[in-house]
Amino acid sequence: MPIRVQNDLPVKEILEQENIFVMDEYRAAHQDIRPISIGLLNLMPLKEDTELQILRSLSNTPLQVDVTFVRVSSHVSKNTSTSHIYKFYESFKEVRNRKFDGFIITGAPVELLPFEEVDYWEELKEIMDWTTTNVTSTLHLCWGAQAGVYYHYGIDKVKLPRKKFGVFKHHVRNRKIPLVRGFDDVFYAPHSRHTTVPEELLQKDERITILADSEEAGVFLCMAEDGRKIFVMGHPEYDRMTLDGEYKRDRAKGMNIQMPVNYYPDGNPDNKPLLTWRACANNLYTNWLNYYVYQVTPYDLYGTPF
């Protein structure tokens, strides 16, 4: 699938080196089709890493995807240059009158804070409310999934006794749902979080359908409103070295961080990690774009009410 991005977006060159079809603005403007419009609210601190991971994940269908990077105005990023953010990102105020086929809300490193103490919580609530009328399907990732479940359904996260960190085995629970079509009975996905949403509370809420879970990591994937809201509790978009970078960064700081489980061959952090979740991640994003965005979105986003 061609991904349409700004001509000078830094990660564009990396995507092209990976033979991912990236279309610049000029070429996209001369194609007589309507691309799928996806908004990405990037709350992660290393924004360029997340841009690359998400764009890579969106690149496996024949659909043309037009991605708009969105930022909150109530928080200043400390890990990405201001020039990059203001050049490539639009504020929520700038996009609030637009409609999107799909929208992605990423995780954020604020999970140990109560939601109400996050400095951009009020703005995020406004955004999540806006998605119910301006977006066909919203994909929430990790902390973004916990925030979405809390805001929309009142189910709060709880602190884990130990960080859930590594690559975990999951099982599909409801194979009739198109979002997990093509998944293996057992699949792997990364997690990196200090909190969780209790499975028993998700199970009790009849508005929520659990699609995949793990004996070790809990619920991985659930959805509501026939896929208009999708919640992914892990990080299937992570690349091979992301957990390695987190582990070695925290270890260098002297933090009491355990080695990510099921990640390094022979449990040796000097070994190159095995990439065991890419097929699952590609399948998840492809199914989302096909069955919950492309198949149900109107051709005229502004002429047909959601």
ROMARBA-235112 format. One record per atom (N, C-alpha, C): residue in one letter; x, y, z. Coordinates in steps of 0.02 Angstrom, whole numbers, plus 50000, padded with zeros to 5 digits. Each point is the difference from the previous one (the first is absolute). Layout:
N
aXYZ/...
END
This chain:
306
m500424994150000/m499585005950000/m500435006250000/p499855004949958/p500375006350003/p499785004150061/i500495002550038/i499885004350056/i500155007149977/r499535004750007/r500135006949982/r500255003850060/v500595002949993/v500305003950054/v500275006549971/q500195004650044/q500315006249978/q500664998349965/n500185004149951/n500584998649957/n500644999250040/d500095004050053/d500635000050036/d499964997050070/l499504995750012/l499964996650064/l500624995650009/p500365000750056/p500644996450008/p499954992449992/v499454996950026/v499974992749996/v499834997549931/k499835004449953/k499834998049932/k500584996249968/e500615002250010/e500584996749970/e500084992950027/i499894999150065/i500064993350030/i499474995349970/l499395002449994/l499474995949971/l500174998049928/e500275004649962/e500184998549931/e500574994949997/q500465000350047/q500544995150003/q499744993050015/e499424999750034/e499684993550016/e499534997849944/n500025003549943/n499584998449943/n499265000850015/i499845004650046/i499305001850013/i499825005749954/f499444999349965/f499795004849950/f499765006450035/v500415005249998/v499835006450030/v499885005049943/m499425003150001/m499815004749948/m500045007150026/d500345004449963/d500045006950023/d499365003749981/e499955006150027/e499395003949992/e499845001649927/y500525001349960/y499895001749930/y499694994249962/r500284994150007/r499744994249963/r499304998250024/a499885000450066/a499344998450026/a499465004649972/a500185006449991/a499525004949975/a499784998649929/h500394996049963/h499854998749930/h499694993149989/q499794996750055/q499654993649993/q499255001250010/d499604997249955/d499285001150001/d499654994850044/i500174999850063/i499684995650048/i499955003850066/r499554997550044/r499995003050066/r500394995550047/p500565002350028/p500374995950047/p499644999350066/i500184994850037/i499754999250068/i500345005150044/s499615003850037/s500285005450042/s500074997550072/i500624999750024/i500154997550067/i500335005650041/g499745001250059/g500325004750046/g500404996250052/l500595002450017/l500424996850051/l500145004950056/l499694999050058/l500165004050059/l500594996650034/n500585002949991/n500624996950023/n500195002950069/l499894996050052/l500145002150068/l500654997150027/m500354996249959/m500634996950021/m500555005350001/p500504999250045/p500525005150005/p500465000349940/l500204994249973/l500444999849941/l499554999649938/k499785005749977/k499475000349951/k500214997249932/e500625001149980/e500224997549936/e500034992449999/d500194996950056/d499994992750005/d499294997349990/t499535003350034/t499304997849995/t499725001249930/e500185005649970/e499795001449931/e500214994249954/l500634998150006/l500264994649958/l499644993550012/q499894998350064/q499684993750017/q499284999749975/i499635005450010/i499305000149978/i499945000149924/l500415004049967/l499975000249927/l500184993349970/r500494996750029/r500194993349977/r499414995250009/s499655000550056/s499434995650014/s499425001149953/l499935006249975/l499445001749955/l500144998449927/s500584997149986/s500234999649930/s499864993349966/n499534996050025/n499944993249973/n499324998549969/t499665005149974/t499404998849960/t500065004049936/p499594998649950/p500045003749936/p499685006950004/l499745002050058/l499685006550006/l500515005650005/q499825005849973/q500425005950010/q499795003350065/v500475001450043/v499865002850066/v500325006850007/d499605004850019/d500225006850012/d500035001150075/v500605000750028/v500095000450073/v500115007250021/t499615002150050/t500085006650031/t500244999150071/f500585002850016/f500264999650069/f499685005550041/v499744998150059/v499635004650043/v500365000450068/r500015005950029/r500305001150066/r499505003350047/v500124999250064/v499615003750050/v500345006750011/s499615005050017/s500285006750012/s500175001150074/s499744995650043/s500085000950072/s500614996450029/h500464997949957/h500604996650023/h500585001749953/v500595001350028/v500595001449960/v500464993950002/s500154997249942/s500434994149996/s500725001950017/k500344996050040/k500685001350021/k500514995849960/n499754995149961/n500454995349968/n500005000549924/t499595004449972/t499995001149929/t500045007549988/s500395002049950/s500115007149989/s499355003749985/t499965006050026/t499415004249987/t499915001349926/s500565000949964/s499965001349928/s499684994249963/h500164993850020/h499704994149968/h499254999950014/i499815001150061/i499294999550019/i499595005349964/y500245006249998/y499615005349969/y500024999749924/k500494996649972/k500034999349928/k499554994449974/f499984994450037/f499664994149974/f499354998350036/y499855003350055/y499414998450039/y499505005749999/e499364998250001/e499475004950007/e499704999350070/s499815005650030/s499684999750065/s499294997449992/f499714997650055/f499324997649997/f499525005649978/k500145006150022/k499575005649981/k499995000949924/e500554998349967/e500045000949927/e499644994549962/v499874994250032/v499684994549964/v499304998450027/r499795003550051/r499374998050033/r499395000649955/n500035004049948/n499435000649954/n500054995149941/r500524995950000/r500084995049948/r499694993450021/k499894995649951/k499804993250013/k500544995349974/f500094994450036/f500514995149981/f499684993149993/d500274996149953/d499784993149994/d500224996050061/g500625001050021/g500264996650059/g500435004750041/f500084998450063/f500405004250045/f500364995350048/i500635001750015/i500424996050046/i500215004350058/i499894997550061/i500245003350061/i500534995650030/t500625002450004/t500564995950022/t500024999450076/g500474996150023/g500164999850071/g500385006250022/a500155000350064/a500375005750028/a500324997750066/p500585002850018/p500354997850060/p499755003450064/v499344999750010/v499695003350058/v499554995250038/e500104993549990/e499514995350025/e499964999650075/l500535001950036/l499984999750073/l499625005950030/l499855005049960/l499595005650024/l499264998349994/p499595002250047/p499274999749988/p499855003949937/f499504997849963/f499855003449937/f499895007550010/e499655001850053/e499845007050011/e500615004350016/e500564996950016/e500615003950014/e500455000949939/v499834996949944/v500385000949938/v499855007049974/d500525003849983/d499895007149985/d499575001349938/y499954995149956/y499575001049941/y499364995850003/w499804997850059/w499424995650006/w499365003349975/e499895006250019/e499395003449978/e499975000549924/e500575001649970/e500025000449927/e499904993149968/l500304994850031/l499914993349973/l499284997750006/k499665001750054/k499294998450006/k499605003349943/e500175006249986/e499665003549945/e500124996549934/i500624997749989/i500174996449938/i499624993449996/m499994996250055/m499664993649999/m499255000849989/d499715005350028/d499305001449988/d499895001949927/w500455003949972/w499965002149930/w500034994149953/t500394994850017/t500064994249955/t499334996449992/t499555000650048/t499364996549994/t499565002849945/t500145006149978/t499595003149947/t500395001649937/n500675000150004/n500405002149942/n500454994649973/v499984994050027/v500454994549979/v499594993649992/t500154996349947/t499654993749989/t500224994750050/s500654999350010/s500264995150049/s500635002750032/t500044999450066/t500585002550037/t500374994250032/l500664999849988/l500444994950026/l500405003050058/h499924997250060/h500345002450060/h500564995150018/l500605002550013/l500584995750014/l500265001050071/c500124994450035/c500324999750066/c499685005050048/w500375005050025/w499695004850046/w499405003449967/g500045001249935/g499435002849965/g499394995550004/a500114993450000/a499454995350008/a499725000350071/q500445000350049/q499765000650070/q499615006450010/a500255005549970/a499655006450006/a499324999749966/g499964996749941/g499384999549965/g499484995950037/v500224994450028/v499544995750038/v499745003850062/y500455003850031/y499805003850060/y499515005549981/y500155003849948/y499575005749982/y499324997749974/h500004995149956/h499374998049968/h499584995250042/y500334995850042/y499644994850036/y500114999950075/g500405004650025/g500075000850072/g500404994650035/i500404996149963/i500404994750029/i500725002550009/d500225000550062/d500655002950015/d500564994849995/k500605002449988/k500594995750001/k500224998850072/v500394994750011/v500294998550066/v500754998949991/k500375001650053/k500724999249997/k500194992750008/l500484997849959/l500254993250004/l500554999550053/p500074994250032/p500544999350049/p500695000349968/r500034998649936/r500635000149963/r499865001949928/k500445003849970/k499905002349931/k499904994149953/k499495000449958/k499894994949949/k500435002049940/f500544996349991/f500535002349955/f500284994049962/g499895000049934/g500264994649959/g499514998249945/v500094994049973/v499584997549945/v499614994050027/f499345000449995/f499584995150033/f499564996249950/k499834993950019/k499594995749959/k499265001550012/h499615000649946/h499305001650005/h499584994949962/h499364999750016/h499534995549968/h499405004049974/v499774998249940/v499395002949973/v499404997150036/r499535004350021/r499424997750037/r499365000049958/n499985004249949/n499395000649961/n500185000549926/r500054994249968/r500264999849932/r499495002449948/k499375000950019/k499505002249952/k500055007549985/i500385003650040/i500065007349991/i500535001449947/p499855004149949/p500495001249946/p500665003050023/l500025003450057/l500625003250022/l500554994950012/v499834993850018/v500504994850012/v500014994849945/r499715001649943/r500014995349944/r500724998949977/g500194993749992/g500684998449979/g500504999350056/f499805001550062/f500464999150056/f500114992550013/d500604998350021/d500134993250023/d499664998950067/d499894993650018/d499704998550065/d500425002950056/v500664999849992/v500465002950048/v500425005249963/f500055005950028/f500415005249969/f500355004050055/y500515003849980/y500415003750048/y499945007549988/a500075003750055/a499995007349995/a500375002950060/p500335005849991/p500365003350054/p499545003850048/h500205000250063/h499695004350050/h500555003650038/s499845006250020/s500475003850041/s499585004950041/r499784997850059/r499545004150040/r500014997950074/h499835004950041/h499974999050073/h499294999050025/t499515000749956/t499304999650020/t499614995449953/t499404998250020/t499584995749959/t499285001750013/v499574998049954/v499285000450010/v499764993050018/p499704999050059/p499814993250021/p499554996549950/e500194993949982/e499624996349950/e499294998750023/e499914998650065/e499334998350024/e499525005949993/l500265006250005/l499575005849992/l499825001149926/l500474998849956/l499855000449928/l499494994649981/q500094994150029/q499564994449985/q499285001450022/k499925003550055/k499345001450027/k499625005249959/d500365004349966/d499675005449963/d499764997449933/e499354999649991/e499714997149939/e500135004349939/r500225006150009/r500145004349943/r500674998449967/i500424996250036/i500684998649979/i500074992649981/t500334998749943/t500134993149979/t500754998850002/i500224995050039/i500704998250003/i500174995349943/l500515001749962/l500184996149941/l500624995850009/a500465002150043/a500624996250011/a500285001850068/d500294994950034/d500305001350065/d500584995350011/s500325000950058/s500604996250017/s499954998050073/e500224993950016/e500014997850069/e500485004250041/e500535002549968/e500515003950036/e499865007549997/a499745002449944/a499955007249990/a499295002750002/g499504995650008/g499325002450003/g499715001449931/v499505004449998/v499665001649937/v500485003749954/f500024997849938/f500415003349949/f499575004249953/l499424997449981/l499605003349949/l499264999450017/c499655005849999/c499284999950009/c499705005749959/m499344999949992/m499685005049958/m499305001450026/a499715005449976/a499325002050019/a499675003349940/e499345000550002/e499615003349948/e500174997549930/d500024993349994/d500134996849936/d500655002449967/g500495001650041/g500665001949974/g500105007549992/r499525004050019/r500125007349997/r500515002050053/k500064995950053/k500525001150050/k500374993350008/i500665000349990/i500424994050006/i500575001650049/f500144995350045/f500495001150053/f500534994549997/v500635002149991/v500574995449997/v500435001550061/m500054995250046/m500335001350064/m500764999449997/g500264997449944/g500734999349993/g500275004749947/h500584998249973/h500345004249950/h500194995849939/p499514997649960/p500184996149941/p500405003949949/e499975006750003/e500365004149952/e500755000550015/y500224997950059/y500715000550018/y500434996549949/d500595002849988/d500474996549955/d500454995350041/r500464996849966/r500414994850032/r500375002650061/m500275006149998/m500465002350051/m499685004750052/t499345001149997/t499695004950045/t500064997950073/l499824993850016/l500064997750069/l500725000050023/d500464998349955/d500715000150015/d500225007150020/g499775005049962/g500175006850016/g499735002250067/e499384998050016/e499705001850064/e500384996750058/y500164993749991/y500354996350053/y500695003050014/k500395001149948/k500685002550009/k500015007350023/r499505003949979/r499945006950024/r499885000150075/d499514996050024/d499835000050071/d500564997050042/r500334994949972/r500564996950037/r500575005050007/a500135004049948/a500535005050004/a499855005450052/k499365001150013/k499795004950050/k500044997150071/g500174993650006/g500044996850065/g499324997750026/m499504999849957/m499334998050022/m499974992450009/n499554997950044/n499904992950014/n499534997249947/i500274998649941/i499614997849943/i500174992749984/q499484995849995/q500134993049982/q500094999449925/m500354994849980/m500104998749929/m499334998449966/p499875002649940/p499384998149966/p499974992549987/v499434997050017/v499944992749995/v499874997949928/n500224994049983/n499874997049934/n500245004449943/y500585003250010/y500225005149952/y500704998749975/y500484999450044/y500694998849979/y500134992549994/p500294997749945/p500194992949995/p500454997950058/d499844994550032/d500374997350057/d499995004750060/g499545004850000/g499965004750056/g500615004450007/n500365001049946/n500615003950001/n499895006749965/p500025005650036/p499875006649969/p500525002149949/d500554996349994/d500495001549947/d499804996949933/n499504995550002/n499774996949938/n499475004249966/k499994999849935/k499505003749962/k499304997150014/p499525004350019/p499334997450016/p499674996849939/l499584994950014/l499614996949947/l499375004149987/l499845001049937/l499395003549981/l499454994849988/t499554999250048/t499504994649997/t499295002549995/w499895006549992/w499325002850002/w499825004149938/r500445000749951/r499875004349943/r499404997749960/a499934993549989/a499434997549961/a499345001650034/c499984999250066/c499405001750038/c499845007449994/a500505004250007/a499895007349995/a499755001949932/n500314997449947/n499775001549932/n499284997949990/n499834994150025/n499324997449992/n499505004450036/l500175002250061/l499555004250039/l499855006549964/y500515003449977/y499905006549967/y499654999249933/t500174994749963/t499674998849936/t499264998650010/n499834995850049/n499304998550014/n499625006350022/w500335004150042/w499675006150023/w499855004649941/l500505001249958/l499895004449943/l499474997349951/n500014993549990/n499544997149951/n499294999550026/y499914996650058/y499334998350023/y499675005550041/y500395004350033/y499705004850045/y500085007349977/v500405001049948/v500085006749973/v499755000149927/y500354996649956/y499845000449928/y499304997249984/q499834994350029/q499364996849981/q499395003750026/v500075004050051/v499415003250030/v500005007649994/t500555003049979/t500025007249997/t499645002549937/p499655005650004/p499685002849939/p500525002949953/y499855000049935/y500475003149953/y500065007450013/d499445003250015/d500005007250016/d499965000750075/l500585001150033/l500015000450072/l499575005650027/y499915005249963/y499645005850025/y499265000049980/g499834995849951/g499314999949977/g499574994850033/t500324995350037/t499634994650032/t500145000250075/p499495000550042/p500115000250073/p500234993350026/f500415000050053/f500214993850032/f499444997250041/
END
